[in-house]
Amino acid sequence: MNELVKIRRIARLGPYRLKLWFTDGQAGEWDFAELAAENGPMVQPFKDAAYFDKVFLDAGALTWPNGFDWSPEALHADMAAAGPLSVEVAIA
């Protein structure tokens, strides 16, 4: 049985940009600026880049204080399809 992929670590790279490390050993950078362009009560706070920076991990998912979260499985699939994922090699 395959274990669901989760996000194990994040790094803020700039406005709406994160580097994500997944539990399957892959990592990549992703631009989340589309959140600022969305409409609706859950995404309204993302119009402020400082709010985006309040991101944290909850059970391996990107989460914000208003309860908005992003499925790590869906994000991993989107990143894999777009090409920014690669295997991170640990340096001893």
C-alpha positions in Angstrom: 0.0 0.0 0.0 1.4 3.4 -1.0 1.6 6.1 1.7 0.1 9.5 0.9 2.6 12.1 0.1 2.8 15.0 2.6 4.9 18.2 2.8 7.7 17.8 5.3 9.3 21.3 5.1 8.7 24.7 3.6 10.9 27.7 2.9 9.6 31.2 2.0 11.5 32.4 -1.2 9.6 35.7 -1.8 6.1 37.0 -2.3 3.8 34.0 -2.9 6.7 31.7 -3.6 7.7 28.7 -1.6 10.1 25.8 -1.8 8.4 22.6 -0.7 10.0 19.3 0.4 7.8 16.3 0.2 7.9 13.0 2.1 8.7 11.1 -1.1 12.1 12.8 -1.3 11.1 15.3 -4.0 11.3 19.0 -3.7 10.5 22.1 -5.8 9.6 25.7 -5.9 6.0 26.9 -6.6 4.5 30.3 -7.2 1.2 30.7 -5.4 0.4 34.2 -6.8 -2.9 32.8 -8.2 -4.3 32.9 -4.7 -4.1 36.7 -4.8 -6.2 36.8 -8.0 -9.0 34.5 -6.7 -12.3 35.7 -5.3 -14.2 34.4 -2.3 -14.1 34.7 1.5 -11.5 32.1 2.1 -9.0 33.5 -0.4 -9.7 37.2 0.2 -6.8 37.5 2.8 -4.3 36.4 0.2 -4.5 39.7 -1.6 -2.1 40.8 1.1 1.3 39.0 0.6 2.0 39.3 4.3 -1.0 37.1 5.0 0.4 34.5 2.6 3.6 34.4 4.7 1.6 33.1 7.7 1.6 29.7 6.1 2.4 26.7 8.3 2.3 22.9 8.0 -0.6 21.0 9.6 -0.5 17.2 9.1 1.7 17.7 6.1 -0.6 20.3 4.3 0.0 24.0 3.7 -2.4 25.8 6.0 -3.2 29.4 6.9 -4.8 30.9 10.1 -8.2 31.3 8.5 -8.4 27.5 8.0 -7.6 27.5 4.3 -5.4 24.5 3.4 -3.9 23.0 0.2 -4.0 19.3 -0.3 -0.4 18.1 -0.4 -1.3 15.3 -2.8 -3.0 17.7 -5.3 -0.1 20.2 -5.0 2.5 17.4 -5.6 0.5 16.2 -8.7 0.4 19.8 -10.0 4.0 20.3 -9.5 5.0 17.0 -11.0 2.9 17.7 -14.1 4.4 21.2 -14.5 7.9 19.9 -14.0 9.4 21.7 -11.0 9.9 18.6 -8.8 13.2 16.9 -8.5 14.8 14.4 -6.1 16.7 16.2 -3.4 20.1 14.6 -2.7 21.2 14.9 0.9 24.8 16.2 1.3 26.8 14.5 4.0 
